[in-house]
Amino acid sequence: MIIKTVLILCGGKGTRLGAIGKKTPKTLIKVQGKPIIWYIIKILIKNGFNHFILPIGYKGVQIKKYFRKNRFDNSKIELIDTGNNTTIAKRIFKVKKNIISNNFVLLNGDAIFDFNIKKTFDNHQNKNIDATFIGCTTKLPFGIIAKRKNKIVDFIRDVQFNTIQRKFDKSFKGHVYSGISILKKKLLNKNFKNFKNFEMFFYPTLIKNNRTAFEEINGFWHSIDNYKDVDDVNNKKNKVKYTYIKKIINKVKK
C-alpha cells in the first residue's frame, strides 16, 4: 500500500469562537451533528489518503477521547502531544519523523472542504516541485459598492471572492489561501522550527528559493473561524452551504 500522509493542525485555542472555543477544541465543533475533523478525514480517505498526523495541544484530551470512540477504516491516525503553547512551526517539526510519504498535505483542522485533492496531490508529485499552495473562495466581511463600466450599480454584502488587487500595483493579483498546501518533507529542516509565524516568514522564503505552484479549489471550502461560520452551515436558512454539507455527508458514507 502506498502511504500518503496528511498533517492536520489542531492545537489552536479557537479564541474567536468565544464560549464555544472555551469548551471545545475547534476541530471537534459539530457541523450538522458531525465534528469538523470527521469531515476532513472522511473526504481525505475518499481521495486516497491513509495516514493522518494530528499534533495536538489545547484540549488535546478531548481529541484523544473522540478518536478512542470513533474509528476510521483503512487509515492510520497518530495523535501526538506537542504542548499547549507551542508555535505551529514547532508542532510541525516535532512530528516530522512521523511523516512517511516524501510529499505530504498540510492543512488546518478548522475547515470543511470537498474537492479533488487527489488530483492536486498527483499534479504536485508529477511536476516534482517543492510546494503547491491551494486557493479558495471566501466571504468578504464587509459591504462593497458595485460598479460596472465606472457606473455604480449596487451595494452588496456577503460577497464571495478569491482574488485581490493592490491599490498602487495594477499588475499584482493576489489569491486567497485556503490553509491547505502540499509540501516536500525535506523542506522541514532544523531551521524550520524557529519560525514564530511560519506562514508569514517561511512561505515567502520557500516561494523565493524553491519550485512552487498554485491551484484553485474547484469545489467546496468553508472555514470555521467564529460563531457565524458555524451557523452558516448548521442553519437551514443558509440553503447553499447547509445543502452542500448534506451532500458531503451522503458522499462519504457511501
Contacts in CASP RR format, 6 or more apart in sequence:
PFRMAT RR
TARGET T0000
AUTHOR 0000-0000-0000
METHOD contacts of the structure
MODEL  1
MIIKTVLILCGGKGTRLGAIGKKTPKTLIKVQGKPIIWYIIKILIKNGFN
HFILPIGYKGVQIKKYFRKNRFDNSKIELIDTGNNTTIAKRIFKVKKNII
SNNFVLLNGDAIFDFNIKKTFDNHQNKNIDATFIGCTTKLPFGIIAKRKN
KIVDFIRDVQFNTIQRKFDKSFKGHVYSGISILKKKLLNKNFKNFKNFEM
FFYPTLIKNNRTAFEEINGFWHSIDNYKDVDDVNNKKNKVKYTYIKKIIN
KVKK
1 50 0 8 1.000
2 101 0 8 1.000
3 50 0 8 1.000
3 51 0 8 1.000
3 100 0 8 1.000
3 101 0 8 1.000
4 48 0 8 1.000
4 49 0 8 1.000
4 50 0 8 1.000
4 51 0 8 1.000
4 101 0 8 1.000
4 104 0 8 1.000
4 105 0 8 1.000
4 121 0 8 1.000
5 49 0 8 1.000
5 51 0 8 1.000
5 52 0 8 1.000
5 53 0 8 1.000
5 99 0 8 1.000
5 100 0 8 1.000
5 101 0 8 1.000
5 104 0 8 1.000
5 105 0 8 1.000
6 44 0 8 1.000
6 49 0 8 1.000
6 51 0 8 1.000
6 52 0 8 1.000
6 53 0 8 1.000
6 104 0 8 1.000
6 105 0 8 1.000
6 106 0 8 1.000
6 107 0 8 1.000
7 53 0 8 1.000
7 55 0 8 1.000
7 92 0 8 1.000
7 95 0 8 1.000
7 99 0 8 1.000
7 104 0 8 1.000
7 105 0 8 1.000
7 106 0 8 1.000
7 107 0 8 1.000
8 27 0 8 1.000
8 37 0 8 1.000
8 40 0 8 1.000
8 41 0 8 1.000
8 52 0 8 1.000
8 53 0 8 1.000
8 54 0 8 1.000
8 107 0 8 1.000
8 108 0 8 1.000
8 109 0 8 1.000
9 55 0 8 1.000
9 88 0 8 1.000
9 91 0 8 1.000
9 92 0 8 1.000
9 106 0 8 1.000
9 107 0 8 1.000
9 108 0 8 1.000
9 109 0 8 1.000
10 25 0 8 1.000
10 26 0 8 1.000
10 27 0 8 1.000
10 37 0 8 1.000
10 54 0 8 1.000
10 55 0 8 1.000
10 56 0 8 1.000
10 57 0 8 1.000
10 63 0 8 1.000
10 109 0 8 1.000
10 110 0 8 1.000
11 25 0 8 1.000
11 27 0 8 1.000
11 55 0 8 1.000
11 56 0 8 1.000
11 57 0 8 1.000
11 58 0 8 1.000
11 60 0 8 1.000
11 82 0 8 1.000
11 91 0 8 1.000
12 25 0 8 1.000
12 26 0 8 1.000
12 57 0 8 1.000
12 58 0 8 1.000
13 21 0 8 1.000
13 58 0 8 1.000
14 21 0 8 1.000
14 25 0 8 1.000
14 26 0 8 1.000
14 58 0 8 1.000
14 110 0 8 1.000
15 21 0 8 1.000
16 225 0 8 1.000
16 226 0 8 1.000
17 26 0 8 1.000
17 29 0 8 1.000
17 224 0 8 1.000
17 225 0 8 1.000
17 226 0 8 1.000
17 227 0 8 1.000
17 230 0 8 1.000
18 227 0 8 1.000
20 29 0 8 1.000
20 227 0 8 1.000
20 230 0 8 1.000
21 29 0 8 1.000
24 59 0 8 1.000
24 62 0 8 1.000
25 58 0 8 1.000
25 59 0 8 1.000
25 60 0 8 1.000
25 62 0 8 1.000
25 63 0 8 1.000
26 36 0 8 1.000
26 109 0 8 1.000
26 110 0 8 1.000
26 224 0 8 1.000
27 35 0 8 1.000
27 36 0 8 1.000
27 37 0 8 1.000
27 40 0 8 1.000
27 63 0 8 1.000
27 109 0 8 1.000
27 110 0 8 1.000
28 35 0 8 1.000
28 36 0 8 1.000
28 37 0 8 1.000
28 62 0 8 1.000
28 63 0 8 1.000
28 66 0 8 1.000
29 35 0 8 1.000
29 36 0 8 1.000
29 110 0 8 1.000
29 224 0 8 1.000
29 230 0 8 1.000
31 39 0 8 1.000
31 112 0 8 1.000
31 224 0 8 1.000
31 230 0 8 1.000
31 233 0 8 1.000
31 234 0 8 1.000
31 245 0 8 1.000
32 233 0 8 1.000
32 234 0 8 1.000
32 242 0 8 1.000
32 245 0 8 1.000
32 246 0 8 1.000
32 249 0 8 1.000
34 249 0 8 1.000
35 66 0 8 1.000
36 109 0 8 1.000
36 110 0 8 1.000
36 111 0 8 1.000
36 112 0 8 1.000
36 224 0 8 1.000
37 54 0 8 1.000
37 63 0 8 1.000
37 66 0 8 1.000
37 109 0 8 1.000
38 70 0 8 1.000
39 112 0 8 1.000
39 113 0 8 1.000
39 248 0 8 1.000
39 252 0 8 1.000
40 107 0 8 1.000
40 109 0 8 1.000
40 111 0 8 1.000
40 112 0 8 1.000
40 113 0 8 1.000
41 52 0 8 1.000
41 72 0 8 1.000
41 75 0 8 1.000
41 77 0 8 1.000
42 72 0 8 1.000
42 248 0 8 1.000
42 252 0 8 1.000
43 113 0 8 1.000
43 114 0 8 1.000
43 117 0 8 1.000
43 248 0 8 1.000
43 252 0 8 1.000
44 52 0 8 1.000
44 105 0 8 1.000
44 117 0 8 1.000
45 72 0 8 1.000
45 73 0 8 1.000
45 74 0 8 1.000
45 75 0 8 1.000
45 252 0 8 1.000
46 251 0 8 1.000
46 252 0 8 1.000
47 116 0 8 1.000
47 117 0 8 1.000
47 118 0 8 1.000
47 121 0 8 1.000
48 118 0 8 1.000
49 75 0 8 1.000
49 105 0 8 1.000
49 117 0 8 1.000
49 118 0 8 1.000
49 121 0 8 1.000
50 74 0 8 1.000
50 75 0 8 1.000
50 76 0 8 1.000
51 75 0 8 1.000
51 76 0 8 1.000
51 78 0 8 1.000
51 100 0 8 1.000
51 101 0 8 1.000
52 72 0 8 1.000
52 75 0 8 1.000
52 76 0 8 1.000
52 77 0 8 1.000
52 78 0 8 1.000
53 78 0 8 1.000
53 80 0 8 1.000
53 95 0 8 1.000
53 98 0 8 1.000
53 99 0 8 1.000
54 63 0 8 1.000
54 77 0 8 1.000
54 78 0 8 1.000
54 79 0 8 1.000
54 80 0 8 1.000
55 80 0 8 1.000
55 82 0 8 1.000
55 91 0 8 1.000
55 92 0 8 1.000
55 94 0 8 1.000
55 95 0 8 1.000
56 63 0 8 1.000
56 64 0 8 1.000
56 79 0 8 1.000
56 80 0 8 1.000
56 81 0 8 1.000
56 82 0 8 1.000
56 83 0 8 1.000
57 81 0 8 1.000
57 82 0 8 1.000
57 83 0 8 1.000
57 84 0 8 1.000
57 86 0 8 1.000
57 91 0 8 1.000
58 84 0 8 1.000
60 79 0 8 1.000
60 81 0 8 1.000
63 79 0 8 1.000
64 79 0 8 1.000
67 77 0 8 1.000
67 79 0 8 1.000
78 95 0 8 1.000
78 98 0 8 1.000
80 94 0 8 1.000
80 95 0 8 1.000
80 98 0 8 1.000
82 90 0 8 1.000
82 91 0 8 1.000
82 94 0 8 1.000
82 95 0 8 1.000
83 91 0 8 1.000
86 94 0 8 1.000
87 195 0 8 1.000
87 196 0 8 1.000
87 197 0 8 1.000
87 198 0 8 1.000
88 197 0 8 1.000
88 198 0 8 1.000
88 199 0 8 1.000
89 192 0 8 1.000
89 193 0 8 1.000
89 194 0 8 1.000
89 195 0 8 1.000
89 196 0 8 1.000
89 198 0 8 1.000
89 202 0 8 1.000
90 193 0 8 1.000
92 106 0 8 1.000
92 188 0 8 1.000
92 192 0 8 1.000
92 193 0 8 1.000
92 198 0 8 1.000
93 188 0 8 1.000
93 192 0 8 1.000
93 193 0 8 1.000
94 193 0 8 1.000
96 185 0 8 1.000
96 188 0 8 1.000
99 185 0 8 1.000
99 188 0 8 1.000
101 185 0 8 1.000
102 184 0 8 1.000
102 185 0 8 1.000
102 186 0 8 1.000
103 121 0 8 1.000
103 124 0 8 1.000
103 125 0 8 1.000
103 182 0 8 1.000
103 183 0 8 1.000
103 184 0 8 1.000
103 185 0 8 1.000
104 182 0 8 1.000
104 183 0 8 1.000
104 185 0 8 1.000
105 117 0 8 1.000
105 121 0 8 1.000
105 180 0 8 1.000
105 181 0 8 1.000
105 182 0 8 1.000
106 180 0 8 1.000
106 181 0 8 1.000
106 182 0 8 1.000
106 183 0 8 1.000
107 178 0 8 1.000
107 179 0 8 1.000
107 180 0 8 1.000
107 181 0 8 1.000
108 179 0 8 1.000
108 180 0 8 1.000
108 223 0 8 1.000
110 223 0 8 1.000
110 224 0 8 1.000
110 225 0 8 1.000
111 178 0 8 1.000
111 179 0 8 1.000
111 180 0 8 1.000
111 221 0 8 1.000
111 222 0 8 1.000
111 223 0 8 1.000
111 224 0 8 1.000
112 220 0 8 1.000
112 221 0 8 1.000
112 222 0 8 1.000
112 224 0 8 1.000
112 233 0 8 1.000
112 245 0 8 1.000
112 248 0 8 1.000
113 136 0 8 1.000
113 178 0 8 1.000
113 180 0 8 1.000
113 217 0 8 1.000
113 219 0 8 1.000
113 220 0 8 1.000
113 221 0 8 1.000
113 222 0 8 1.000
114 219 0 8 1.000
114 220 0 8 1.000
114 244 0 8 1.000
114 247 0 8 1.000
114 248 0 8 1.000
114 251 0 8 1.000
115 217 0 8 1.000
115 218 0 8 1.000
115 219 0 8 1.000
115 220 0 8 1.000
115 221 0 8 1.000
116 218 0 8 1.000
117 134 0 8 1.000
117 180 0 8 1.000
120 132 0 8 1.000
120 134 0 8 1.000
120 182 0 8 1.000
120 215 0 8 1.000
121 182 0 8 1.000
123 132 0 8 1.000
123 213 0 8 1.000
123 215 0 8 1.000
124 132 0 8 1.000
124 182 0 8 1.000
124 213 0 8 1.000
127 211 0 8 1.000
127 213 0 8 1.000
128 211 0 8 1.000
129 210 0 8 1.000
129 211 0 8 1.000
129 212 0 8 1.000
129 213 0 8 1.000
130 183 0 8 1.000
130 184 0 8 1.000
130 187 0 8 1.000
130 206 0 8 1.000
130 210 0 8 1.000
130 211 0 8 1.000
130 212 0 8 1.000
131 181 0 8 1.000
131 182 0 8 1.000
131 183 0 8 1.000
131 184 0 8 1.000
131 187 0 8 1.000
131 206 0 8 1.000
131 207 0 8 1.000
131 210 0 8 1.000
131 211 0 8 1.000
131 212 0 8 1.000
131 213 0 8 1.000
132 181 0 8 1.000
132 182 0 8 1.000
132 212 0 8 1.000
132 213 0 8 1.000
132 214 0 8 1.000
132 215 0 8 1.000
133 177 0 8 1.000
133 181 0 8 1.000
133 203 0 8 1.000
133 212 0 8 1.000
133 213 0 8 1.000
133 214 0 8 1.000
133 215 0 8 1.000
134 177 0 8 1.000
134 178 0 8 1.000
134 179 0 8 1.000
134 180 0 8 1.000
134 181 0 8 1.000
134 182 0 8 1.000
134 214 0 8 1.000
134 215 0 8 1.000
134 216 0 8 1.000
134 217 0 8 1.000
135 162 0 8 1.000
135 175 0 8 1.000
135 176 0 8 1.000
135 177 0 8 1.000
135 178 0 8 1.000
135 180 0 8 1.000
135 214 0 8 1.000
135 215 0 8 1.000
135 216 0 8 1.000
135 217 0 8 1.000
136 162 0 8 1.000
136 176 0 8 1.000
136 177 0 8 1.000
136 178 0 8 1.000
136 179 0 8 1.000
136 216 0 8 1.000
136 217 0 8 1.000
136 221 0 8 1.000
137 160 0 8 1.000
137 161 0 8 1.000
137 162 0 8 1.000
137 176 0 8 1.000
137 217 0 8 1.000
137 221 0 8 1.000
138 160 0 8 1.000
138 161 0 8 1.000
138 162 0 8 1.000
138 176 0 8 1.000
138 221 0 8 1.000
138 223 0 8 1.000
139 158 0 8 1.000
139 159 0 8 1.000
139 160 0 8 1.000
139 161 0 8 1.000
140 158 0 8 1.000
140 159 0 8 1.000
140 160 0 8 1.000
140 161 0 8 1.000
142 157 0 8 1.000
143 155 0 8 1.000
143 156 0 8 1.000
143 157 0 8 1.000
143 158 0 8 1.000
143 159 0 8 1.000
144 155 0 8 1.000
144 156 0 8 1.000
144 157 0 8 1.000
144 159 0 8 1.000
145 152 0 8 1.000
145 154 0 8 1.000
145 155 0 8 1.000
146 152 0 8 1.000
146 153 0 8 1.000
146 154 0 8 1.000
146 155 0 8 1.000
146 156 0 8 1.000
147 153 0 8 1.000
161 176 0 8 1.000
162 175 0 8 1.000
162 176 0 8 1.000
162 216 0 8 1.000
163 173 0 8 1.000
163 174 0 8 1.000
163 175 0 8 1.000
163 176 0 8 1.000
164 173 0 8 1.000
164 174 0 8 1.000
164 176 0 8 1.000
165 172 0 8 1.000
165 173 0 8 1.000
165 174 0 8 1.000
166 172 0 8 1.000
175 214 0 8 1.000
175 216 0 8 1.000
178 217 0 8 1.000
178 221 0 8 1.000
178 223 0 8 1.000
187 206 0 8 1.000
187 210 0 8 1.000
192 198 0 8 1.000
192 202 0 8 1.000
195 201 0 8 1.000
195 202 0 8 1.000
206 212 0 8 1.000
220 244 0 8 1.000
220 248 0 8 1.000
222 229 0 8 1.000
222 232 0 8 1.000
222 233 0 8 1.000
222 241 0 8 1.000
223 229 0 8 1.000
224 230 0 8 1.000
231 238 0 8 1.000
232 238 0 8 1.000
232 241 0 8 1.000
233 241 0 8 1.000
233 242 0 8 1.000
233 245 0 8 1.000
234 242 0 8 1.000
235 242 0 8 1.000
236 242 0 8 1.000
END
